[in-house]
Amino acid sequence: MSPREQQLVELVDTVGGAVGAATVDEAHRAPGRLHRAFSVMLVDDDGRVLLQQRAAVKTRFALRWANACCGHPAPGEAVTDAARRRMAEELGVTTVPLREVGVYVYQAADPATGRVEYEYDHVLVGSFTASAGGAFAVDPAEVAAVEWVTAEGLAARLSQTPDLYAPWLAGVVAAWQGSSA
């Protein structure tokens, strides 16, 4: 089991109040335990969003396309601090300011592994400009590929081939788009 599976996550109630802690492994075993998470949407100067294809070694939804970065804050850790840490680890991105635009609660079982996502997901958005570094240094243990797509193109893809995407992506996109309305 990877060291990341032994890290602690913060268990929460249905309104996001902390109620305890569990390891990543424990929180994702069926039927799943509701825990705090984050999903980062990175948007470029042209309004495109960054997608990452999750690495083949991921224990949940491997090789599915998802938003730029996801993860879990440690118990008591600020969501934005955890998101900045994971963006640096996964993508090599360190200079993008983030703002929270909403929360999305979802539950989904991975048919390939039986692992369960049950997350109180804080949706964060950052503007990724050429002046902010422009290039990625992806960790291949986390990310198989990255791609910039338009919001319209992503909506079409999610509609046509939903099984290629992480089950949380549509809700994360809806939270992001709802924040810009």
DOBA-921117 format. One record per residue (C-alpha): x, z, y. Coordinates in steps of 0.1 Angstrom, whole numbers, plus 5000, padded with zeros to 4 digits. Layout:
BEGIN
XZY;...
END
This chain:
BEGIN
500050005000;501349915034;502350185059;499650055083;496950145057;498150505058;497850535096;494950745110;491950605127;489350805147;485950835130;483050825154;479250875155;476850595165;477450645202;481250655200;481851035199;484851145179;483951325147;487151325127;489951115113;490650915081;493350675070;492850305076;492550275038;489950545035;487850415064;487650065049;486650155014;482950085006;480550175021;482950205051;483250485076;482350415113;485550425133;486950325166;488549985169;489249725196;489149345198;491149165225;490048825240;492748645258;491648375282;493948115298;493947955332;491647675318;489047925304;490147865268;490348165244;493148235220;492248255183;494548395157;494348315120;494848645102;497848655078;497348595041;498548955033;495749115054;493549355033;490349245051;489348885059;492748735053;493248375066;490048395086;490148305123;489548595148;490048675184;493548715198;494249065185;492349355168;493249695157;492550065157;493650335182;495050655166;492850955171;492951055208;494850735218;493450535247;491950205235;493850005261;497150165251;496550085215;495549725223;498749675244;500849805216;499149575190;499449275213;503149335215;503449385177;501349095166;501848835194;504848945214;502648975245;503549265268;502449185304;498649105302;496449365319;493249435299;489749545309;486949665287;483749465288;481649625262;481249775227;480049595196;479149785164;479249595132;479549635095;480849365071;482149355035;484949125026;483848934995;487448864985;488649224985;485549444986;486949625017;484549705045;484749685082;482449945099;483649955135;482750085169;484549795185;485649815221;485949455234;488849405259;489649095279;492848975294;493848675315;496848505300;498548285326;501648075324;503348315348;502548595323;504948455298;503148165283;504648185249;504048395218;506348555193;503948605164;504648845136;504048635104;502948955085;500048975109;499348625122;499348295103;498648075133;497348075168;495147825187;493547785221;489947675220;487147625246;484247855245;481947565237;484247445209;484347795194;480547825195;480247495176;482847595150;481147935145;477847765140;479147485116;481647685095;481048055099;482948145067;486248035083;485848315109;486048695109;482548835108;483049025141;484148725161;480648615172;479748955184;483048995203;482548655220;478948755229;480249075246;482848885265;480448615276;477848875285;480449045308;480948725328;477248655334;
END
